Amino acid sequence: MAKEKPSFLPSRENGKAIEWLWANDAFMAKYPACYELLARGMYEGEPRKGATITLFCSDGRLKACVADRETGQGIWLALEPFEDLMAEIELVVAAGTTEWRGLKKGQDMKGVL
């Protein structure tokens, strides 16, 4: 039997948490709330999963889901397709007035809005 090849997948034992999952100064300056959600790798001394932003169409509207993988919560938005979709998302995330709701595993985002 041939010797098993080593895996190229990262190992949790060898990995170490980093402060930021990716760096982009221009994005951070323009969309600080979205950048923190997407890129923060550590929070209050603990490793943190990043977030995702998904754009999709439903019922003839452009929509987005901002999903925080760390807390399992999301915000759903109906967007007005102006020049800067990220600016629309940033305004909602930064305002902190939209309720974060729990995500269900494999949830169909189209059925939420």
C-alpha positions as CSV (number, residue, x, y, z in Angstrom):
1,M,0.0,0.0,0.0
2,A,1.3,3.4,-1.0
3,K,2.0,5.9,1.7
4,E,-0.8,8.4,2.1
5,K,0.0,11.9,0.8
6,P,0.0,14.7,3.3
7,S,-3.0,17.0,3.2
8,F,-2.8,20.5,1.8
9,L,-5.6,21.6,4.1
10,P,-4.7,23.8,7.0
11,S,-4.7,22.2,10.4
12,R,-6.3,23.8,13.5
13,E,-3.4,22.7,15.6
14,N,-0.9,24.5,13.4
15,G,-3.0,27.6,12.7
16,K,-3.0,30.6,14.9
17,A,-5.7,33.3,15.1
18,I,-4.8,36.6,13.4
19,E,-6.2,40.0,14.2
20,W,-7.5,40.6,10.6
21,L,-8.4,37.9,8.1
22,W,-7.5,40.2,5.2
23,A,-6.2,43.8,4.8
24,N,-7.4,46.4,2.5
25,D,-6.9,50.0,3.6
26,A,-9.1,51.6,0.9
27,F,-12.0,49.3,1.7
28,M,-11.6,49.8,5.4
29,A,-11.6,53.6,5.0
30,K,-14.7,53.6,2.8
31,Y,-16.8,50.9,4.5
32,P,-15.5,50.5,8.1
33,A,-18.5,48.7,9.6
34,C,-18.6,46.1,6.7
35,Y,-14.8,45.7,6.8
36,E,-14.8,44.9,10.5
37,L,-17.6,42.3,10.0
38,L,-15.8,40.7,7.1
39,A,-12.2,40.9,8.2
40,R,-12.0,40.9,12.0
41,G,-10.2,37.6,13.0
42,M,-9.9,38.3,16.7
43,Y,-12.4,40.0,19.0
44,E,-11.9,40.6,22.8
45,G,-8.9,38.2,22.7
46,E,-10.8,35.3,21.1
47,P,-10.7,34.0,17.5
48,R,-13.6,35.1,15.4
49,K,-15.2,33.9,12.2
50,G,-15.7,36.5,9.5
51,A,-19.0,37.4,7.9
52,T,-20.4,37.1,4.4
53,I,-22.3,39.5,2.2
54,T,-24.5,37.8,-0.4
55,L,-26.3,39.7,-3.2
56,F,-29.3,38.0,-4.9
57,C,-32.5,38.8,-6.8
58,S,-35.9,37.9,-5.5
59,D,-39.4,39.1,-6.4
60,G,-37.9,41.5,-9.0
61,R,-35.7,43.2,-6.4
62,L,-31.9,43.2,-5.7
63,K,-31.4,42.1,-2.1
64,A,-28.5,41.3,0.2
65,C,-27.9,39.2,3.2
66,V,-25.2,40.1,5.7
67,A,-24.5,37.0,7.6
68,D,-22.2,36.9,10.7
69,R,-20.8,33.4,10.9
70,E,-19.6,33.9,14.4
71,T,-23.0,34.6,16.0
72,G,-25.1,32.8,13.4
73,Q,-27.2,36.0,12.8
74,G,-28.0,37.9,9.7
75,I,-29.5,41.1,8.3
76,W,-31.6,41.1,5.1
77,L,-31.9,44.2,2.9
78,A,-33.8,45.2,-0.2
79,L,-31.4,47.4,-2.1
80,E,-32.0,50.3,-4.4
81,P,-29.4,49.7,-7.1
82,F,-27.8,53.1,-7.1
83,E,-24.1,53.6,-7.9
84,D,-22.6,52.1,-4.8
85,L,-24.3,49.0,-3.4
86,M,-21.6,48.6,-0.7
87,A,-22.4,52.1,0.6
88,E,-26.1,51.1,1.0
89,I,-25.1,48.0,3.0
90,E,-22.6,50.0,5.0
91,L,-25.3,52.5,6.0
92,V,-27.5,49.8,7.4
93,V,-24.7,47.9,9.2
94,A,-23.2,51.1,10.7
95,A,-26.5,52.5,11.8
96,G,-27.1,49.5,14.1
97,T,-30.9,50.0,13.9
98,T,-31.8,46.9,11.8
99,E,-32.4,43.8,13.9
100,W,-30.0,40.8,13.5
101,R,-32.0,37.6,13.2
102,G,-30.9,34.0,13.6
103,L,-29.8,32.1,10.6
104,K,-30.9,28.5,10.1
105,K,-28.5,26.0,8.6
106,G,-29.1,26.0,4.8
107,Q,-31.6,28.8,5.1
108,D,-33.0,30.0,1.8
109,M,-32.4,33.7,1.9
110,K,-34.9,34.5,-0.8
111,G,-37.7,33.3,1.5
112,V,-36.8,35.8,4.2
113,L,-37.6,39.1,2.5
